[in-house]
Amino acid sequence: MTNPETASSFDINAIGPAFIRDPFPTFRALRAEDPIHRNRDGSLFLTRYSDVMTCYQHPAMSSDKKVAFKKQFGDGALYTHHTTSLVFNDPPYHTTVRKLLSSAFTPRKLKQMEPLISGVIDRLLNRLAEEKEFDLIPSYASALPTEIISFMLGIPEPYRHLLRPYSLKILGALDPVVAADRLDAGHQAVEEFGALLGELIAKRRTDAGGASDGEVLAGLIFGETDGRRLTDVELVQNCIFLLNAGHETTTSMVGNGIGMLIQHPDQLRRLQQAPEMIDTAVEEILRFASPLQIGNRLTTAAVELSGQRVPEGTYIHTSIAAANRDPQEFDNPEQVDIGRRPNRHVAFARGHHFCLGATLARMEGKIAIGRLVERFPKLRENGAAELLPIARFRGYSRLPVVV
């Protein structure tokens, strides 16, 4: 199929497994032929870096999804979650919740997290050194953020194995095309995790001092902004948001990063020979294999994108993955370069919805990826890898390796 045919036939609401496996040829066609692509439902799909940046920074762009999610989810747990959590709301509610959450991500608090991250990594690496062959995703990439988010929210150890399944089911329901059984699984995941969090919140309220575990949870329970505290529903749903934001995307960042380096052995050797390049290597991972692939906005007034007038009330899909490979912004964008500078990727979005946990995610990525490739110089694939069967987020469900 030619570029014009690929671009004209694309519909975000009719994508399938082939697109999920490799969306990048489609993105190249759309950027070249139809960067402000109109889907059959009237929504737009943006693939150029400049347009995606405009969406994230323009004041006439809303993140509120109450109308769209009512149509997608109906009444129920998924609708309650996604319309209450931080990410799909605008100020003033967004401002209130972000202020409460931001107390957990100050430079001082993040500095305190570094020994915890290093300790978890050391224990994992020692165990993997004995195993020699393992699936990198459950054994390493998912294990680190599970420990960190459990610490932040005070999740007891017996429940921690449930976190990634919950996260995948909730996030998977955000895809443009979702089967009924996946929606049911998403509703159930919100209900089950919400019930667990409700019990933790009730216990923490009776022990305001508590231990260091669950410090973020305590901050949300007892903190207030301008005299306002979160309701019980808001508390639960924003804790679930923290799980999704801090767990699955970090798992995919680490998994995608190791997968990218294995597939580009010259870059893997480059990092092993110059471990001080880990900072720029992580930024290249975020650009080339961003865990979050697609965002959304709704215009609240007319906006101009690539010379086209987009009217008020237009629903927009922002292709982060396509923007991060736009040749107008990045030299040789399909080439992996762990020393790339500058690297103004949009993996963490921009504007007032810029990822609150970006600094923590970078810290986890640098320690996890840097120490793994240093510890295991003979790291290589050991069988077929498998990607998650979802479009909005990109990551591995399976990545077998041998060290």
C-alpha positions as CSV (number, residue, x, y, z in Angstrom):
1,M,0.0,0.0,0.0
2,T,1.4,3.4,-0.9
3,N,1.8,6.3,1.6
4,P,-1.4,8.1,0.3
5,E,-3.4,4.9,0.5
6,T,-2.2,4.1,4.0
7,A,-3.0,7.6,5.2
8,S,-6.4,7.8,3.6
9,S,-7.5,4.4,4.9
10,F,-6.4,4.9,8.5
11,D,-9.0,5.1,11.2
12,I,-7.9,5.1,14.9
13,N,-11.2,3.4,15.8
14,A,-10.6,0.4,13.5
15,I,-7.0,-0.5,14.2
16,G,-5.9,-4.1,14.7
17,P,-3.0,-6.3,15.8
18,A,-0.8,-5.4,12.8
19,F,-0.9,-1.7,13.7
20,I,-0.2,-2.5,17.4
21,R,2.9,-4.6,16.4
22,D,4.3,-1.9,14.2
23,P,2.5,1.4,13.9
24,F,5.5,3.4,12.7
25,P,5.1,2.9,8.9
26,T,1.5,4.2,9.3
27,F,2.8,7.2,11.3
28,R,5.3,8.0,8.6
29,A,2.6,8.0,5.9
30,L,0.3,10.1,8.0
31,R,3.0,12.7,8.8
32,A,3.8,13.0,5.1
33,E,0.3,12.9,3.6
34,D,-2.3,13.8,6.2
35,P,-0.8,15.1,9.5
36,I,-4.2,16.4,10.7
37,H,-6.0,13.2,9.9
38,R,-9.8,13.0,10.4
39,N,-11.2,9.7,11.6
40,R,-14.6,8.5,10.6
41,D,-16.1,9.7,13.9
42,G,-14.9,13.2,13.3
43,S,-12.0,13.1,15.7
44,L,-8.5,14.1,14.6
45,F,-5.2,12.1,14.8
46,L,-2.1,14.2,14.9
47,T,1.4,12.9,14.0
48,R,3.6,16.0,13.7
49,Y,5.7,17.1,16.6
50,S,4.7,20.8,16.3
51,D,1.0,20.0,16.3
52,V,1.3,17.6,19.3
53,M,3.3,20.3,21.2
54,T,0.5,22.9,20.4
55,C,-2.1,20.5,21.8
56,Y,-0.2,20.1,25.1
57,Q,0.5,23.8,25.5
58,H,-2.5,25.6,24.1
59,P,-4.9,27.1,26.7
60,A,-7.9,26.0,24.5
61,M,-7.2,22.3,25.0
62,S,-9.1,20.4,27.7
63,S,-8.3,17.0,29.2
64,D,-11.8,16.5,30.7
65,K,-13.2,13.3,29.3
66,K,-16.6,13.1,31.0
67,V,-18.6,13.1,27.8
68,A,-16.3,10.9,25.8
69,F,-15.9,8.4,28.7
70,K,-19.7,8.2,29.3
71,K,-20.0,7.0,25.7
72,Q,-17.1,4.6,26.0
73,F,-17.6,3.2,29.5
74,G,-21.2,3.9,30.5
75,D,-21.9,4.1,34.2
76,G,-19.6,2.0,36.3
77,A,-16.2,1.7,37.9
78,L,-14.1,2.7,34.9
79,Y,-16.1,5.9,34.3
80,T,-15.8,6.8,38.0
81,H,-12.1,6.2,38.0
82,H,-11.1,8.0,34.8
83,T,-13.3,11.0,35.4
84,T,-12.0,11.4,39.0
85,S,-8.3,10.9,38.6
86,L,-5.8,13.6,38.0
87,V,-4.9,12.9,34.4
88,F,-8.4,13.4,32.8
89,N,-9.3,16.6,34.5
90,D,-8.7,20.4,34.1
91,P,-8.1,23.1,36.7
92,P,-9.3,23.9,39.3
93,Y,-9.7,20.2,40.3
94,H,-6.5,19.2,38.5
95,T,-4.6,21.9,40.4
96,T,-5.9,20.8,43.8
97,V,-5.0,17.2,43.3
98,R,-1.7,17.9,41.7
99,K,-0.6,20.1,44.7
100,L,-1.5,17.3,47.1
101,L,0.4,14.7,45.0
102,S,3.4,16.9,44.4
103,S,4.4,16.8,48.0
104,A,5.6,13.3,47.4
105,F,7.8,14.3,44.4
106,T,9.9,17.1,45.9
107,P,13.7,16.9,45.4
108,R,14.2,16.0,49.0
109,K,11.7,13.2,48.9
110,L,13.1,11.8,45.7
111,K,16.6,11.9,47.1
112,Q,15.3,9.7,50.0
113,M,13.9,7.3,47.4
114,E,17.3,6.6,45.8
115,P,18.6,4.2,48.4
116,L,15.3,2.3,48.3
117,I,15.5,2.0,44.5
118,S,19.2,0.9,44.7
119,G,18.5,-1.7,47.3
120,V,15.6,-3.2,45.3
121,I,17.8,-3.3,42.2
122,D,20.7,-4.9,44.0
123,R,18.5,-7.7,45.4
124,L,17.0,-8.3,41.9
125,L,20.3,-8.4,40.2
126,N,21.7,-10.9,42.7
127,R,18.8,-13.2,42.2
128,L,19.0,-12.9,38.4
129,A,22.7,-13.7,38.4
130,E,21.8,-17.1,39.9
131,E,19.0,-17.8,37.4
132,K,20.9,-17.0,34.2
133,E,17.8,-17.2,32.0
134,F,14.6,-15.3,32.8
135,D,11.7,-13.3,31.5
136,L,12.9,-9.7,32.0
137,I,9.4,-8.3,32.5
138,P,8.1,-10.0,35.6
139,S,11.5,-10.8,37.0
140,Y,13.0,-7.3,36.7
141,A,11.1,-4.5,34.8
142,S,7.9,-5.0,36.8
143,A,9.4,-5.9,40.1
144,L,11.1,-2.5,40.7
145,P,8.1,-0.3,40.3
146,T,5.9,-2.8,42.2
147,E,8.2,-2.3,45.2
148,I,8.3,1.5,44.8
149,I,4.6,2.1,44.3
150,S,3.8,-0.3,47.1
151,F,6.1,1.7,49.4
152,M,4.4,5.0,48.4
153,L,0.9,3.7,48.9
154,G,1.6,1.2,51.7
155,I,0.4,-1.8,49.8
156,P,1.1,-5.0,51.9
157,E,3.3,-7.6,50.3
158,P,0.6,-10.3,49.8
159,Y,-1.3,-8.0,47.4
160,R,1.6,-6.7,45.4
161,H,1.4,-9.4,42.7
162,L,-2.0,-8.0,41.7
163,L,-0.7,-4.5,40.8
164,R,0.4,-5.1,37.3
165,P,-2.7,-7.1,36.3
166,Y,-4.9,-4.4,37.7
167,S,-3.0,-1.7,35.9
168,L,-3.0,-3.4,32.5
169,K,-6.8,-4.1,32.7
170,I,-7.6,-0.5,33.7
171,L,-5.2,1.1,31.1
172,G,-6.2,-1.4,28.4
173,A,-9.8,-0.1,28.6
174,L,-8.5,3.2,27.3
175,D,-7.7,1.9,23.9
176,P,-9.7,3.2,20.9
177,V,-11.0,-0.3,20.2
178,V,-11.9,-2.4,23.3
179,A,-13.8,-5.7,23.4
180,A,-16.6,-6.2,25.9
181,D,-14.7,-8.7,27.9
182,R,-11.8,-6.3,28.3
183,L,-14.2,-3.5,29.5
184,D,-15.7,-6.0,32.0
185,A,-12.1,-6.8,33.2
186,G,-11.3,-3.1,33.6
187,H,-14.5,-2.4,35.6
188,Q,-13.7,-5.4,37.9
189,A,-10.0,-4.3,38.4
190,V,-11.1,-0.8,39.5
191,E,-13.6,-2.3,41.9
192,E,-11.2,-4.8,43.4
193,F,-8.3,-2.4,43.8
194,G,-10.6,0.3,45.1
195,A,-11.8,-2.0,47.8
196,L,-8.3,-2.8,48.9
197,L,-7.3,0.9,48.9
198,G,-10.5,1.7,50.9
199,E,-9.3,-0.7,53.6
200,L,-5.8,0.8,53.6
201,I,-7.2,4.3,53.9
202,A,-9.5,3.4,56.8
203,K,-6.6,1.8,58.7
204,R,-4.3,4.8,58.0
205,R,-6.9,7.2,59.3
206,T,-6.7,5.5,62.6
207,D,-2.9,5.8,62.7
208,A,-2.0,9.2,61.3
209,G,1.7,8.8,62.2
210,G,2.2,5.3,61.0
211,A,5.4,4.0,59.4
212,S,7.3,5.4,56.4
213,D,5.4,3.1,54.1
214,G,2.4,4.7,52.6
215,E,3.7,8.3,53.1
216,V,2.0,9.4,49.8
217,L,-1.2,7.8,50.9
218,A,-1.1,9.7,54.2
219,G,-0.4,12.9,52.4
220,L,-3.5,12.5,50.3
221,I,-5.6,11.5,53.3
222,F,-4.6,14.3,55.6
223,G,-3.4,16.9,53.3
224,E,-5.4,19.9,52.1
225,T,-5.1,22.7,49.5
226,D,-6.9,26.0,50.1
227,G,-9.0,24.3,52.8
228,R,-10.1,21.5,50.6
229,R,-9.4,17.8,51.2
230,L,-10.1,14.9,48.9
231,T,-13.3,12.9,49.3
232,D,-13.2,9.2,49.8
233,V,-13.9,8.5,46.1
234,E,-11.3,11.0,45.0
235,L,-8.7,9.4,47.4
236,V,-9.3,5.9,46.1
237,Q,-9.3,6.9,42.4
238,N,-6.2,9.0,42.6
239,C,-4.3,6.2,44.3
240,I,-5.3,4.0,41.4
241,F,-4.0,6.7,39.1
242,L,-0.7,6.6,40.9
243,L,-0.5,2.9,40.4
244,N,-1.1,3.2,36.7
245,A,1.2,6.2,36.2
246,G,4.0,4.9,38.4
247,H,3.9,1.2,37.8
248,E,3.0,0.2,34.2
249,T,4.7,3.0,32.4
250,T,7.9,2.5,34.4
251,T,7.7,-1.3,33.7
252,S,7.4,-0.6,30.0
253,M,10.2,2.1,30.1
254,V,12.6,-0.4,31.6
255,G,11.5,-3.3,29.4
256,N,11.4,-1.2,26.2
257,G,14.8,0.2,27.0
258,I,16.4,-3.2,27.4
259,G,14.6,-4.5,24.4
260,M,15.8,-1.5,22.3
261,L,19.4,-2.0,23.4
262,I,19.4,-5.7,22.7
263,Q,18.0,-5.0,19.2
264,H,20.7,-2.4,18.6
265,P,23.8,-4.2,19.9
266,D,26.1,-1.4,18.8
267,Q,24.3,1.0,21.2
268,L,24.3,-1.6,24.0
269,R,28.1,-2.0,23.7
270,R,28.4,1.8,23.6
271,L,26.6,2.1,26.9
272,Q,28.5,-0.7,28.5
273,Q,31.8,1.0,27.4
274,A,30.6,4.4,28.6
275,P,28.2,4.0,31.5
276,E,28.1,7.7,32.1
277,M,25.9,7.9,28.9
278,I,23.0,6.5,30.9
279,D,21.3,9.9,31.2
280,T,21.1,10.4,27.4
281,A,20.4,6.7,26.9
282,V,17.2,6.9,29.0
283,E,16.0,10.0,27.1
284,E,16.6,8.1,23.8
285,I,14.6,5.2,25.1
286,L,11.7,7.5,26.1
287,R,11.8,9.0,22.6
288,F,12.2,5.9,20.5
289,A,10.0,3.5,22.5
290,S,7.8,5.7,24.6
291,P,5.5,3.7,27.0
292,L,2.6,6.2,26.4
293,Q,1.9,6.2,22.7
294,I,-1.4,8.2,22.3
295,G,-2.9,11.1,24.3
296,N,-6.1,13.1,23.9
297,R,-7.4,16.6,24.1
298,L,-10.7,18.4,23.4
299,T,-10.7,21.9,21.9
300,T,-12.6,24.5,24.0
301,A,-12.2,27.1,21.3
302,A,-11.0,27.2,17.7
303,V,-7.3,26.3,17.3
304,E,-4.9,26.4,14.3
305,L,-2.9,23.3,13.6
306,S,-0.5,23.1,10.6
307,G,-2.4,25.9,9.0
308,Q,-5.8,24.3,9.5
309,R,-8.6,25.8,11.6
310,V,-9.8,23.2,14.1
311,P,-13.2,24.2,15.6
312,E,-14.3,24.2,19.2
313,G,-15.5,20.8,20.4
314,T,-13.1,18.7,18.3
315,Y,-11.8,15.5,20.0
316,I,-8.1,15.1,19.2
317,H,-5.7,12.1,19.5
318,T,-2.1,13.1,19.9
319,S,0.4,10.5,18.6
320,I,3.3,10.8,21.0
321,A,5.0,7.9,19.2
322,A,4.8,9.7,15.8
323,A,5.8,13.0,17.2
324,N,8.9,11.5,18.7
325,R,10.0,10.3,15.3
326,D,9.2,13.4,13.3
327,P,12.2,14.3,11.1
328,Q,11.3,18.0,11.3
329,E,12.4,17.8,15.0
330,F,14.8,14.9,15.2
331,D,17.8,14.1,12.9
332,N,17.6,10.5,11.6
333,P,14.6,9.8,13.9
334,E,14.4,6.1,13.0
335,Q,18.0,5.6,14.2
336,V,18.8,4.8,17.8
337,D,21.4,7.2,19.2
338,I,22.0,6.9,23.0
339,G,24.0,10.1,22.9
340,R,21.4,12.1,21.1
341,R,21.4,15.9,21.9
342,P,19.1,17.7,21.9
343,N,16.3,15.3,22.6
344,R,13.1,17.2,23.2
345,H,10.8,14.2,23.2
346,V,7.2,14.4,24.4
347,A,7.1,11.1,26.3
348,F,6.0,12.9,29.5
349,A,3.7,15.3,27.6
350,R,4.0,19.1,28.2
351,G,2.1,21.9,29.8
352,H,0.2,21.6,33.1
353,H,-0.3,17.9,32.5
354,F,3.5,17.3,32.3
355,C,4.1,14.0,34.1
356,L,4.3,14.6,37.8
357,G,6.5,11.5,38.3
358,A,9.0,12.2,35.4
359,T,12.0,12.7,37.7
360,L,11.2,9.5,39.7
361,A,10.7,7.6,36.4
362,R,14.0,8.8,35.1
363,M,15.8,7.9,38.3
364,E,14.3,4.4,38.2
365,G,15.2,4.0,34.6
366,K,18.8,5.1,35.0
367,I,19.5,2.8,37.9
368,A,17.6,-0.2,36.6
369,I,18.9,-0.1,33.0
370,G,22.4,1.2,33.8
371,R,23.1,-1.5,36.5
372,L,21.6,-4.3,34.5
373,V,23.8,-3.8,31.4
374,E,26.8,-3.2,33.5
375,R,26.3,-6.4,35.6
376,F,25.5,-8.6,32.6
377,P,27.9,-7.7,29.7
378,K,26.7,-10.8,27.7
379,L,23.0,-9.9,27.9
380,R,21.1,-11.2,24.9
381,E,17.7,-12.4,23.7
382,N,16.6,-15.9,24.6
383,G,13.4,-16.5,22.6
384,A,10.6,-14.6,21.0
385,A,9.5,-11.4,22.7
386,E,5.8,-10.5,22.9
387,L,4.2,-7.0,23.0
388,L,1.2,-6.0,25.0
389,P,-1.9,-6.2,22.8
390,I,-2.9,-2.6,23.4
391,A,-2.4,0.5,21.3
392,R,-2.4,3.5,23.7
393,F,0.5,2.1,25.7
394,R,3.5,0.2,24.3
395,G,5.5,-2.4,26.2
396,Y,6.4,-6.0,26.4
397,S,4.3,-8.7,28.0
398,R,7.3,-11.1,27.6
399,L,11.0,-10.5,27.0
400,P,13.1,-13.7,27.6
401,V,16.8,-13.0,28.0
402,V,20.0,-14.9,29.0
403,V,22.9,-13.4,30.8
